[in-house]
Amino acid sequence: MGDLVTARLVLHPMTVSEAERVVAGESDGSARWAPGYPTDGDVFAARRFLGTCANTGDPQPFGNYEIRRREDGLAIGGLGFHGPADENGSLTIGYGLIPSARGRGYASEALRGLLLFARAGGITCVKGDADHDNLASQHVMTAAGMRAAGQDERVRYFETAWTDRTTNTDRRS
């Protein structure tokens, strides 16, 4: 599977060896990481990805992606799916950026790109959540076209769903 490209970003599907390097915090020299990458969230996601690969095989195309800036190729964060689609074609998503890359619209752009890809791949619904005090993450999901779908004492839930079963193959944001 190849990279997904948006206006300013490259969403690179993570491989097992790349995830192992993220967990170890060691770039192999070919991967270019911006200062601050990987974050604790990137390491957590890479560990979950490695566990999935070990238990059920590589989940691509619905696995983890490294977010890279097109202008310099540097990894600035990650996003991905928390597991395979359920019986209804629904997935859950997560994302994060290094602090120096936040506030520039990168997370919303990356999420829009991955939502378009999921829809084109036959996914019927993508869900996400954010803590009540994480207004920035709530804004990212809203800016990417997700809508509020409820809340509990800890988090607000968001989702986007497609009922027309028409796929959109335009992968640019």
C-alpha positions as CSV (number, residue, x, y, z in Angstrom):
1,M,0.0,0.0,0.0
2,G,1.3,3.4,-0.9
3,D,1.3,6.8,0.9
4,L,-1.9,8.9,1.0
5,V,-1.1,12.5,0.0
6,T,-3.0,15.6,1.0
7,A,-2.3,19.3,0.2
8,R,0.5,19.6,2.7
9,L,1.0,16.1,4.2
10,V,2.0,12.6,3.4
11,L,0.2,9.9,5.4
12,H,2.6,7.0,5.4
13,P,1.3,3.5,6.3
14,M,3.5,2.3,9.2
15,T,5.3,-1.0,8.8
16,V,6.3,-3.3,11.6
17,S,9.9,-2.3,11.4
18,E,9.0,1.4,11.5
19,A,6.7,0.8,14.5
20,E,9.5,-1.1,16.3
21,R,11.8,1.9,15.7
22,V,9.2,4.3,17.1
23,V,8.8,2.2,20.2
24,A,12.6,2.1,20.6
25,G,12.8,5.8,19.9
26,E,15.5,5.1,17.2
27,S,15.3,6.4,13.7
28,D,17.2,4.2,11.2
29,G,18.5,7.3,9.3
30,S,16.1,6.9,6.4
31,A,13.2,8.0,8.5
32,R,13.3,11.8,9.2
33,W,11.8,12.8,12.4
34,A,11.0,16.4,13.5
35,P,12.3,17.3,17.0
36,G,9.8,15.9,19.5
37,Y,8.7,12.9,17.4
38,P,7.7,10.3,18.5
39,T,5.5,11.5,21.3
40,D,4.3,9.2,24.1
41,G,1.0,8.9,22.1
42,D,3.0,7.8,19.0
43,V,4.8,5.2,21.0
44,F,1.5,3.9,22.5
45,A,-0.1,3.7,19.1
46,A,3.0,1.9,17.7
47,R,2.8,-0.7,20.5
48,R,-0.9,-1.3,19.8
49,F,-0.1,-1.7,16.1
50,L,2.6,-4.2,16.9
51,G,0.3,-6.1,19.1
52,T,-2.4,-6.2,16.4
53,C,0.2,-7.4,13.9
54,A,1.4,-10.2,16.2
55,N,-2.1,-11.3,17.1
56,T,-4.1,-11.0,13.9
57,G,-1.7,-9.8,11.2
58,D,-1.1,-6.4,9.6
59,P,-4.3,-4.4,9.6
60,Q,-3.4,-2.2,6.6
61,P,-4.9,-0.4,5.0
62,F,-6.8,0.3,8.3
63,G,-3.7,0.5,10.6
64,N,-1.4,3.3,11.7
65,Y,0.0,6.1,9.6
66,E,2.8,8.5,10.2
67,I,2.0,12.1,9.4
68,R,4.8,13.7,7.4
69,R,5.0,17.3,6.1
70,R,5.4,17.3,2.3
71,E,7.7,20.4,2.4
72,D,10.5,18.6,4.2
73,G,9.4,15.0,4.7
74,L,9.7,15.2,8.5
75,A,7.4,13.0,10.6
76,I,5.3,15.3,12.9
77,G,2.8,12.9,14.3
78,G,0.6,9.9,13.7
79,L,-3.0,8.8,13.2
80,G,-4.7,5.5,12.6
81,F,-7.4,3.1,13.3
82,H,-7.8,1.4,16.7
83,G,-8.6,-2.0,15.2
84,P,-10.4,-3.7,12.4
85,A,-13.9,-2.6,11.3
86,D,-16.7,-4.1,13.3
87,E,-19.6,-6.1,11.7
88,N,-21.3,-2.9,10.6
89,G,-18.2,-1.4,8.9
90,S,-17.4,1.0,11.7
91,L,-13.8,2.0,12.8
92,T,-12.4,4.1,15.6
93,I,-9.7,6.6,14.9
94,G,-7.0,8.4,16.9
95,Y,-4.3,11.0,16.1
96,G,-1.7,13.3,17.5
97,L,1.0,15.8,16.6
98,I,4.2,17.0,18.1
99,P,3.6,20.3,20.0
100,S,5.5,22.4,17.5
101,A,3.2,21.3,14.7
102,R,-0.1,22.0,16.4
103,G,-2.4,24.9,15.5
104,R,-1.6,24.8,11.8
105,G,-4.5,22.7,10.6
106,Y,-2.3,19.6,10.0
107,A,-4.4,17.3,12.3
108,S,-7.7,18.2,10.6
109,E,-6.1,17.9,7.1
110,A,-4.7,14.4,8.0
111,L,-8.0,13.3,9.5
112,R,-10.0,14.5,6.4
113,G,-7.6,12.6,4.2
114,L,-8.0,9.4,6.2
115,L,-11.8,9.8,6.4
116,L,-11.9,10.0,2.6
117,F,-9.7,6.9,2.3
118,A,-11.9,5.0,4.8
119,R,-15.1,5.9,2.9
120,A,-13.5,4.9,-0.4
121,G,-12.5,1.6,1.2
122,G,-16.1,0.7,2.1
123,I,-16.1,1.9,5.8
124,T,-19.6,3.1,6.8
125,C,-18.7,5.0,10.0
126,V,-15.6,6.4,11.7
127,K,-15.7,7.3,15.4
128,G,-13.5,9.3,17.7
129,D,-13.5,10.8,21.1
130,A,-11.8,13.5,23.1
131,D,-11.7,14.4,26.8
132,H,-14.1,17.3,27.7
133,D,-11.2,19.7,28.3
134,N,-9.4,18.8,25.1
135,L,-11.1,21.4,23.0
136,A,-8.3,21.4,20.4
137,S,-9.0,17.7,19.6
138,Q,-12.7,18.3,19.5
139,H,-12.1,21.2,17.0
140,V,-10.0,18.9,14.8
141,M,-12.8,16.3,14.5
142,T,-15.4,19.0,13.8
143,A,-13.1,20.7,11.2
144,A,-12.6,17.3,9.5
145,G,-16.4,16.9,9.2
146,M,-17.2,14.7,12.1
147,R,-20.2,15.6,14.3
148,A,-20.8,15.3,18.0
149,A,-22.5,12.0,18.8
150,G,-22.8,12.1,22.6
151,Q,-20.8,12.3,25.8
152,D,-20.2,10.7,29.1
153,E,-18.6,11.9,32.3
154,R,-15.1,11.8,30.8
155,V,-15.3,12.3,27.0
156,R,-17.3,13.7,24.0
157,Y,-17.9,11.3,21.2
158,F,-17.7,12.2,17.5
159,E,-18.5,10.3,14.3
160,T,-19.0,10.5,10.6
161,A,-21.2,8.0,8.8
162,W,-22.0,7.3,5.2
163,T,-25.3,5.7,4.3
164,D,-25.3,6.2,0.5
165,R,-22.6,3.5,0.1
166,T,-21.1,5.7,-2.7
167,T,-17.4,5.8,-2.5
168,N,-15.3,8.9,-2.9
169,T,-11.9,8.1,-4.5
170,D,-10.5,11.6,-4.3
171,R,-7.8,11.2,-1.6
172,R,-6.8,14.9,-1.5
173,S,-7.9,17.2,1.3
